[in-house]
Amino acid sequence: MTLIGIVMNLILAGLLLAALVVGMRLNRRLGALRDSHDGFEVAVRDLNLAAQRAEQGLADLRAATDEATDTLSDRIEKGRALAIQLERLIGAAPELPKSVLPDRVTPARPMPSAMPVRETAAENRLATLLAVARARIEAQGANESETRMADDPPTRRDAQSARRSVNLDDDLFEDAPVVSHRFAGARR
């Protein structure tokens, strides 16, 4: 072989070694990239599951909110109907004599409110009618108890029935609350 052939073979061998070193480094970098890609895939899968759980939670929350809204509106309607019924009953009741009416009519307990209370004529009238009804019930209870004491000794059942008749808002919320477990997992 000639000198030019040997030099060309040495240059070719050097270039092959350089290509081998570059190939090994590239293989190492590609392996690291594959590992990071697998980690990224796992992270995306976990994020997808978390998003699905969040969507399910929002759907459940939306269903519970709708149910609570329906229940609340039903109770409000029931309360309004009972207020109208109470107003009709009080309006149909005969007038009490002046000796039974209290000097100043005040509600038995103030209603808590998140908003400032504006007294209107209807509310004042309702408060007056409630006070008159309570006074009438107390007067009837006193008359009945005097009559019973004269006739018979009182029994435990009589005391319970008297207590039951005084409580005016027993039937306002007597419906059992609605259970929301049947809406779990609902989708919209």
Rosetta constraint file for C-alpha pairs under 8 A:
AtomPair CA 1 CA 5 HARMONIC 6.10 0.50
AtomPair CA 1 CA 6 HARMONIC 6.79 0.50
AtomPair CA 2 CA 6 HARMONIC 6.40 0.50
AtomPair CA 3 CA 7 HARMONIC 6.23 0.50
AtomPair CA 4 CA 8 HARMONIC 6.06 0.50
AtomPair CA 5 CA 9 HARMONIC 6.13 0.50
AtomPair CA 6 CA 10 HARMONIC 6.18 0.50
AtomPair CA 7 CA 11 HARMONIC 6.13 0.50
AtomPair CA 8 CA 12 HARMONIC 6.04 0.50
AtomPair CA 9 CA 13 HARMONIC 6.03 0.50
AtomPair CA 10 CA 14 HARMONIC 6.13 0.50
AtomPair CA 11 CA 15 HARMONIC 6.19 0.50
AtomPair CA 12 CA 16 HARMONIC 6.17 0.50
AtomPair CA 13 CA 17 HARMONIC 6.21 0.50
AtomPair CA 14 CA 18 HARMONIC 6.18 0.50
AtomPair CA 15 CA 19 HARMONIC 6.08 0.50
AtomPair CA 16 CA 20 HARMONIC 6.11 0.50
AtomPair CA 17 CA 21 HARMONIC 6.25 0.50
AtomPair CA 18 CA 22 HARMONIC 6.19 0.50
AtomPair CA 19 CA 23 HARMONIC 5.98 0.50
AtomPair CA 20 CA 24 HARMONIC 6.24 0.50
AtomPair CA 21 CA 25 HARMONIC 6.31 0.50
AtomPair CA 22 CA 26 HARMONIC 6.06 0.50
AtomPair CA 23 CA 27 HARMONIC 6.07 0.50
AtomPair CA 24 CA 28 HARMONIC 6.29 0.50
AtomPair CA 25 CA 29 HARMONIC 6.33 0.50
AtomPair CA 26 CA 30 HARMONIC 6.11 0.50
AtomPair CA 27 CA 31 HARMONIC 6.18 0.50
AtomPair CA 28 CA 32 HARMONIC 6.43 0.50
AtomPair CA 29 CA 33 HARMONIC 6.21 0.50
AtomPair CA 30 CA 34 HARMONIC 6.15 0.50
AtomPair CA 31 CA 35 HARMONIC 6.26 0.50
AtomPair CA 32 CA 36 HARMONIC 6.21 0.50
AtomPair CA 33 CA 37 HARMONIC 6.03 0.50
AtomPair CA 34 CA 38 HARMONIC 6.26 0.50
AtomPair CA 35 CA 39 HARMONIC 6.37 0.50
AtomPair CA 36 CA 40 HARMONIC 6.04 0.50
AtomPair CA 37 CA 41 HARMONIC 6.11 0.50
AtomPair CA 38 CA 42 HARMONIC 6.35 0.50
AtomPair CA 39 CA 43 HARMONIC 6.25 0.50
AtomPair CA 40 CA 44 HARMONIC 6.15 0.50
AtomPair CA 41 CA 45 HARMONIC 6.17 0.50
AtomPair CA 42 CA 46 HARMONIC 6.23 0.50
AtomPair CA 43 CA 47 HARMONIC 6.15 0.50
AtomPair CA 44 CA 48 HARMONIC 6.10 0.50
AtomPair CA 45 CA 49 HARMONIC 6.36 0.50
AtomPair CA 46 CA 50 HARMONIC 6.21 0.50
AtomPair CA 47 CA 51 HARMONIC 6.14 0.50
AtomPair CA 48 CA 52 HARMONIC 6.28 0.50
AtomPair CA 49 CA 53 HARMONIC 6.24 0.50
AtomPair CA 50 CA 54 HARMONIC 6.15 0.50
AtomPair CA 51 CA 55 HARMONIC 6.18 0.50
AtomPair CA 52 CA 56 HARMONIC 6.20 0.50
AtomPair CA 53 CA 57 HARMONIC 6.09 0.50
AtomPair CA 54 CA 58 HARMONIC 6.13 0.50
AtomPair CA 55 CA 59 HARMONIC 6.17 0.50
AtomPair CA 56 CA 60 HARMONIC 6.18 0.50
AtomPair CA 56 CA 185 HARMONIC 6.50 0.50
AtomPair CA 56 CA 186 HARMONIC 7.82 0.50
AtomPair CA 56 CA 187 HARMONIC 7.33 0.50
AtomPair CA 57 CA 61 HARMONIC 6.03 0.50
AtomPair CA 58 CA 62 HARMONIC 5.96 0.50
AtomPair CA 59 CA 63 HARMONIC 6.16 0.50
AtomPair CA 59 CA 185 HARMONIC 7.29 0.50
AtomPair CA 59 CA 186 HARMONIC 6.26 0.50
AtomPair CA 59 CA 187 HARMONIC 5.68 0.50
AtomPair CA 59 CA 188 HARMONIC 6.64 0.50
AtomPair CA 60 CA 64 HARMONIC 6.13 0.50
AtomPair CA 60 CA 183 HARMONIC 6.95 0.50
AtomPair CA 60 CA 184 HARMONIC 5.84 0.50
AtomPair CA 60 CA 185 HARMONIC 6.06 0.50
AtomPair CA 60 CA 186 HARMONIC 6.12 0.50
AtomPair CA 60 CA 187 HARMONIC 7.69 0.50
AtomPair CA 61 CA 65 HARMONIC 6.03 0.50
AtomPair CA 62 CA 66 HARMONIC 6.13 0.50
AtomPair CA 63 CA 67 HARMONIC 6.14 0.50
AtomPair CA 63 CA 183 HARMONIC 6.55 0.50
AtomPair CA 63 CA 186 HARMONIC 7.07 0.50
AtomPair CA 64 CA 68 HARMONIC 6.06 0.50
AtomPair CA 64 CA 180 HARMONIC 6.70 0.50
AtomPair CA 64 CA 183 HARMONIC 7.46 0.50
AtomPair CA 65 CA 69 HARMONIC 6.03 0.50
AtomPair CA 66 CA 70 HARMONIC 6.17 0.50
AtomPair CA 67 CA 71 HARMONIC 6.13 0.50
AtomPair CA 67 CA 180 HARMONIC 7.62 0.50
AtomPair CA 68 CA 72 HARMONIC 5.96 0.50
AtomPair CA 69 CA 73 HARMONIC 6.03 0.50
AtomPair CA 70 CA 74 HARMONIC 6.08 0.50
AtomPair CA 71 CA 75 HARMONIC 6.21 0.50
AtomPair CA 71 CA 178 HARMONIC 7.61 0.50
AtomPair CA 72 CA 76 HARMONIC 6.10 0.50
AtomPair CA 73 CA 77 HARMONIC 6.10 0.50
AtomPair CA 74 CA 78 HARMONIC 6.08 0.50
AtomPair CA 75 CA 79 HARMONIC 5.99 0.50
AtomPair CA 75 CA 172 HARMONIC 7.96 0.50
AtomPair CA 75 CA 173 HARMONIC 7.19 0.50
AtomPair CA 76 CA 80 HARMONIC 6.16 0.50
AtomPair CA 77 CA 81 HARMONIC 6.12 0.50
AtomPair CA 78 CA 82 HARMONIC 6.14 0.50
AtomPair CA 78 CA 172 HARMONIC 7.06 0.50
AtomPair CA 79 CA 83 HARMONIC 6.08 0.50
AtomPair CA 79 CA 172 HARMONIC 6.32 0.50
AtomPair CA 80 CA 84 HARMONIC 6.19 0.50
AtomPair CA 81 CA 85 HARMONIC 6.10 0.50
AtomPair CA 82 CA 86 HARMONIC 5.95 0.50
AtomPair CA 82 CA 172 HARMONIC 7.28 0.50
AtomPair CA 83 CA 87 HARMONIC 6.09 0.50
AtomPair CA 84 CA 88 HARMONIC 6.19 0.50
AtomPair CA 85 CA 89 HARMONIC 6.17 0.50
AtomPair CA 86 CA 90 HARMONIC 6.04 0.50
AtomPair CA 87 CA 91 HARMONIC 5.92 0.50
AtomPair CA 87 CA 126 HARMONIC 7.29 0.50
AtomPair CA 87 CA 129 HARMONIC 7.95 0.50
AtomPair CA 88 CA 92 HARMONIC 6.04 0.50
AtomPair CA 89 CA 93 HARMONIC 6.22 0.50
AtomPair CA 90 CA 129 HARMONIC 6.42 0.50
AtomPair CA 90 CA 130 HARMONIC 7.99 0.50
AtomPair CA 90 CA 133 HARMONIC 7.22 0.50
AtomPair CA 96 CA 100 HARMONIC 6.50 0.50
AtomPair CA 96 CA 101 HARMONIC 6.89 0.50
AtomPair CA 96 CA 132 HARMONIC 7.90 0.50
AtomPair CA 96 CA 136 HARMONIC 7.78 0.50
AtomPair CA 97 CA 101 HARMONIC 6.91 0.50
AtomPair CA 100 CA 135 HARMONIC 7.15 0.50
AtomPair CA 100 CA 136 HARMONIC 7.66 0.50
AtomPair CA 100 CA 139 HARMONIC 7.87 0.50
AtomPair CA 101 CA 132 HARMONIC 6.59 0.50
AtomPair CA 101 CA 135 HARMONIC 7.22 0.50
AtomPair CA 102 CA 132 HARMONIC 8.00 0.50
AtomPair CA 102 CA 135 HARMONIC 7.93 0.50
AtomPair CA 105 CA 127 HARMONIC 7.48 0.50
AtomPair CA 105 CA 128 HARMONIC 5.89 0.50
AtomPair CA 105 CA 131 HARMONIC 6.26 0.50
AtomPair CA 106 CA 127 HARMONIC 6.95 0.50
AtomPair CA 106 CA 128 HARMONIC 7.40 0.50
AtomPair CA 106 CA 131 HARMONIC 7.01 0.50
AtomPair CA 107 CA 127 HARMONIC 5.83 0.50
AtomPair CA 107 CA 128 HARMONIC 7.85 0.50
AtomPair CA 107 CA 130 HARMONIC 7.56 0.50
AtomPair CA 107 CA 131 HARMONIC 6.55 0.50
AtomPair CA 108 CA 131 HARMONIC 7.64 0.50
AtomPair CA 113 CA 117 HARMONIC 7.23 0.50
AtomPair CA 119 CA 123 HARMONIC 6.22 0.50
AtomPair CA 119 CA 124 HARMONIC 6.81 0.50
AtomPair CA 120 CA 124 HARMONIC 6.21 0.50
AtomPair CA 121 CA 125 HARMONIC 6.02 0.50
AtomPair CA 122 CA 126 HARMONIC 6.05 0.50
AtomPair CA 123 CA 127 HARMONIC 6.08 0.50
AtomPair CA 124 CA 128 HARMONIC 6.14 0.50
AtomPair CA 125 CA 129 HARMONIC 6.07 0.50
AtomPair CA 126 CA 130 HARMONIC 6.06 0.50
AtomPair CA 127 CA 131 HARMONIC 6.17 0.50
AtomPair CA 128 CA 132 HARMONIC 6.16 0.50
AtomPair CA 129 CA 133 HARMONIC 6.07 0.50
AtomPair CA 130 CA 134 HARMONIC 6.11 0.50
AtomPair CA 131 CA 135 HARMONIC 6.06 0.50
AtomPair CA 132 CA 136 HARMONIC 6.07 0.50
AtomPair CA 133 CA 137 HARMONIC 6.16 0.50
AtomPair CA 134 CA 138 HARMONIC 6.11 0.50
AtomPair CA 134 CA 166 HARMONIC 7.60 0.50
AtomPair CA 135 CA 139 HARMONIC 6.03 0.50
AtomPair CA 136 CA 140 HARMONIC 6.04 0.50
AtomPair CA 137 CA 141 HARMONIC 5.97 0.50
AtomPair CA 137 CA 166 HARMONIC 6.81 0.50
AtomPair CA 138 CA 142 HARMONIC 6.05 0.50
AtomPair CA 139 CA 143 HARMONIC 6.16 0.50
AtomPair CA 140 CA 144 HARMONIC 5.99 0.50
AtomPair CA 141 CA 145 HARMONIC 5.98 0.50
AtomPair CA 141 CA 162 HARMONIC 7.14 0.50
AtomPair CA 142 CA 146 HARMONIC 6.17 0.50
AtomPair CA 143 CA 147 HARMONIC 6.21 0.50
AtomPair CA 144 CA 148 HARMONIC 5.99 0.50
AtomPair CA 145 CA 149 HARMONIC 5.95 0.50
AtomPair CA 146 CA 150 HARMONIC 6.29 0.50
AtomPair CA 147 CA 151 HARMONIC 6.24 0.50
AtomPair CA 148 CA 152 HARMONIC 5.34 0.50
AtomPair CA 148 CA 153 HARMONIC 6.80 0.50
AtomPair CA 148 CA 154 HARMONIC 6.69 0.50
AtomPair CA 149 CA 153 HARMONIC 5.62 0.50
AtomPair CA 149 CA 154 HARMONIC 6.61 0.50
AtomPair CA 154 CA 158 HARMONIC 6.57 0.50
AtomPair CA 154 CA 159 HARMONIC 7.55 0.50
AtomPair CA 155 CA 159 HARMONIC 6.76 0.50
AtomPair CA 156 CA 160 HARMONIC 6.40 0.50
AtomPair CA 157 CA 161 HARMONIC 6.20 0.50
AtomPair CA 158 CA 162 HARMONIC 6.18 0.50
AtomPair CA 159 CA 163 HARMONIC 6.25 0.50
AtomPair CA 160 CA 164 HARMONIC 6.15 0.50
AtomPair CA 161 CA 165 HARMONIC 6.23 0.50
AtomPair CA 162 CA 166 HARMONIC 6.50 0.50
AtomPair CA 163 CA 167 HARMONIC 6.79 0.50
AtomPair CA 170 CA 174 HARMONIC 6.98 0.50
AtomPair CA 180 CA 184 HARMONIC 7.23 0.50
